[in-house]
């Protein structure tokens, strides 16, 4: 019997907008404090410098503004899991676009101030739900905002690890990112033989295998949100996280190593 189709999770538009603004504000504060030496250092993301990464982070809210300024697409073309699972195919274009955009910015501080002001002005009042064009295809505005929380949380962590600067993670943005990546795993590996727990934000069942009729599935995986996000985006290795105790995995179908990352 095939697994039941998973109903897409719904996200609150106002809370998701607020989460994007809040996390970008945390990034803005961190970037203000970076020295020239720190900005010139490696981001440990290919050949990007920390400055390249900092510029890329402005593109998360900036992309929403550009999408809202463009005509509304005629129909929806993609959703959240499609967006996440397709990131590898868009990676080269994102890298090229980021490098070109970073090279054109003479004043990083001014770029952040302008982006913050424009985003606050555009989202000062409720924005009606609509479709927006993205580099992955047309999607709902709320779904696109969810993808921006993923971009901001993942790259805030990248920036913190590259510089040693403590960057707070907005709770709603962290929860949204965690849930979306967990749901993507459930789409990638549909089933109900393994339960993945990421307290306090997400629990999903996935992986084909014998179906249980009640209670907990025979295989269980549990970890914290940040470890999960690093695993789901290729920043951490499954075996390392298990061996070092940041992931607990029990049951014959609890090894998720072959299914990760879900986004890269």
Beta strands, then each sheet from edge to edge (+ up, - down):
strand 1: 131-132
strand 2: 139-140
strand 3: 194-198
strand 4: 202-206
strand 5: 219-223
strand 6: 247-250
sheet 1: 1+ 2-
sheet 2: 4+ 3- 5- 6+
end
